[in-house]
Amino acid sequence: MTANSRKLLNPPVREAVIDIQFTPAVALGDLERYAETMVSEFDKSSPMWRTDFGLQVGSDGAEPAHASQVARYGLRLQSTHRPYVLQCRLNGFTLSRLPPYESWAVFTNTARLHWEKYVEVVASNERWQG
């Protein structure tokens, strides 16, 4: 820690988050491959789902048209022995730090290490090479 930083006993933040969004989207198989490489750090994995709803109302009094779509769009990796949650989505990467907190430098360094591993695994996909 630097002379200007301090560790708060009861920080006002409930969760520290670093979120990266990108295009093009990766394939679900790429996320699953990445999750397999992270099992030693994140021992719990659960799918993330997205539901899209649409409703179209015409001005001519016709019956409204509606549509919905449910799709798996990522994985949520969690550790039972570390205070981190990692969300790997088709178009993003989010690392969350839960209490107890350390310094911002430790958190950003941890995020960078996980991101570098993510890119290493996912970059083998031809869509990411370019």
Secondary structure, DSSP 8 states (H G I E B T S, - for coil): --TT----SS-S-S-EEEEEE-SS---HHHHHHHHHHTTTT--EEEEEEEEEEEEE--TTS---EEEEEEEEEEEEEE-SSSSEEEEEETTEEEEEE-SS---HHHHHHHHHHHHHHHHHHHTTSGGG--
